[in-house]
């Protein structure tokens, strides 16, 4: 935000909270909608739909964010929207182990978080290598494209392999 949009570092910290504020507001809303849908559709259909909609919406908004010029309000609004739709897909990822294997959900989440922490470390290195020349808008577009691709791949994988059914090995 500093290099591309010219925010000073104090304001940058305030604006960086936008996605977290969006998640704080939207997670209870999404959870209520998903619970209502589960009363009408199968858990698998609801989980897959929410995950795909959340992840693909996030991917689209990230690509859009890469093309925003120096309009600070639009940039912060777009990142707020990214945080709002990303929590739809992520909330499904967090609750799905409880659907699959309630007795083993803690172990599944622990393993998932262990593997995802490797991804988080790799992400910081990828951003550093993609923005090493001066943190230009073109470099950040590459970061957004990569992040969007990861979300699309995640949506496709969950669409193909995801389930909301209790697994036979879970008892």
Residue, then its C-alpha position, 0 to 999 in steps of 0.5 A: x500500500x505504501x509503494x503503490x498507493x502512497x499510504x503513509x505507514x500509520x494509515x497503512x496499518x489502519x487500512x490493513x485491518x479492512x479484510x479482518x473487519x469484513x470477516x468479523x462482520x460476515x462470518x456470522x452472516x455466512x454461517x447463518x445462511x449455510x446453516x439454513x441451507x443445510x436444512x434444505x440441501x445436503x451438507x456436501x452440496x452446501x459445503x461445495x457450493x459455499x467453498x467454490x463461491x467463496x474461493x472463486x469470488x476471492x480470486x476474481x476480486x484479487x485480480x480486480x485489485x491488481x488493476x486498481x490505479x491510485x484510487x485509495x478508496x476503491x483499493x481499500x473497498x476491494x480488499x474489504x470485499x476480498x476479506x468478506x468473500x474469502x471468509x465464506x470459503x475459509x469457514x467451510x474449510x475450518x468446519x468440514x473436518x467436523x462433518x467428516x470425522x467428529x472424533x478426529x476433527x482436532x487431529x485433522x485440523x492440527x495436521x491441516x494447520x501444520x501443512x498450511x503453515x508451510x504454505x504461509x512461509x512459502x507465500x511470504x518468500x514468493x511475495x518477496x521474490x515477486x516484488x523484489x525490484x521495487x514493489x510496483x503495481x505490475x509486480x503486485x499484479x503477479x502476486x494477486x494472479x498467483x493468489x487467485x490461481x491458488x484459490x481457483x485450484x483449491x475450489x476445483x479440488x474441493x469441488x471434485x474431492x470435497x464431502x460433507x458426509x461422515x466417513x466410514x473410518x471416522x468411527 
